[in-house]
């Protein structure tokens, strides 16, 4: 087996085409052990679902930063000063009873009613982006189009919708993402940690200002939530929950929107079909989610010895549920590495997770992608990649997304379809 076929998402080429490494994982049996990362990886659809729903055997009480080795300079930046924030179990890295309280908070903030209330904002931002499409020429999709919408929306969800905060929110989010990687160089860790510390302190300031208010943004809800003991949530708990809201609320949608346009730029027939059959846009978004899961997988730790289709995972082992591989399992999806707009089970993808840890903001992320496609696609006559200027994928252990996507576009005049 060549090195390229083995599973290592930090290797060159994985972001652009993870299919070979996913096939490798699935071929190893129920659970594949990576000695390099001391991690068991489950990559077949049925086994991933079974493990995700077996919350008694697979605990979520393991942080996604568990593969990271933090250098002293970064630790000092993160924990120095008046308000240290040690790791705490919250939401995706928690089990009941903590998870129950946190999930209730996020279900309220991302309720169907609240999610629907963001639609005018999403349309306003996307229409502004539409007006900025060049008549003919080059543009860079990620920073110019895929970043601004999710950042504006999550800023509103957090209650930090001052336009001056947008750039800082993006920097904080990127720093938080980068620090989840194994093998981050010491100088990059120290820089990222300094930015993360700024975010921690900003959350603490915002929470103090919101205590005693009755607003329904996420930071206000966190500031005023009372737990079962009649106490406010702790500072570390609030920071952790706000951080999950920030990162999951924009990185996922940015990756999804960028992946959509990469597929459209490489397949003109796909663009043409969606323009003539816009009712298929929802199917298209689900297929892109299936093939380009922004969160390739999340972590669990075994509470007992577990057998997974013939593979024994010992108690206390760290496990990755590899959504990206499960989404391409041929036992679940016919011709799994291709987009099929007529696929009947596209929405069965696991890109938002499954069970009690399914992403609470899934409907909002999907709304952003659908409205983006519905608005921008009718304007586009031609869309293609630029020869000699290749798309660039980020290097991350469990997040898959484009950092750079240069495109050549020809559009119809604004107001025409």
Secondary structure, DSSP 8 states (H G I E B T S, - for coil): --GGGS--TTSTTTTT--HHHHHHHHHT-S-EEETTTTEEEE-SHHHHHHHHH-TTTEE--S-TTTT----HHHHHHHH-SSS-------GGG--TTHHHHHHHHHHHHT-HHHHHHTHHHHHHHHHHHHHTS-SEEEEEHIIIIIHHHHHHHHHHHHT---GGGHHHHHHHHHHHHHTTSTT--HHHHHHHHHHHHHHHHHHHHHHHHHTT----SHHHHHHH-B-TTS-B--HHHHHHHHHHHHHHHHHHHHHHHHHHHHHHHH-HHHHHHHHH-GGGHHHHHHHHHHHT-SB--EEEEESS-EEETTEEE-TT-EEEE-HHHHTT-TTTSTTTTS--TT-TTGGG--TT--GGGS-TTHHHHHHHHHHHHHHHGGGEEEEEE-TT---EE---SSB--EEE-EEEEEE--TT--
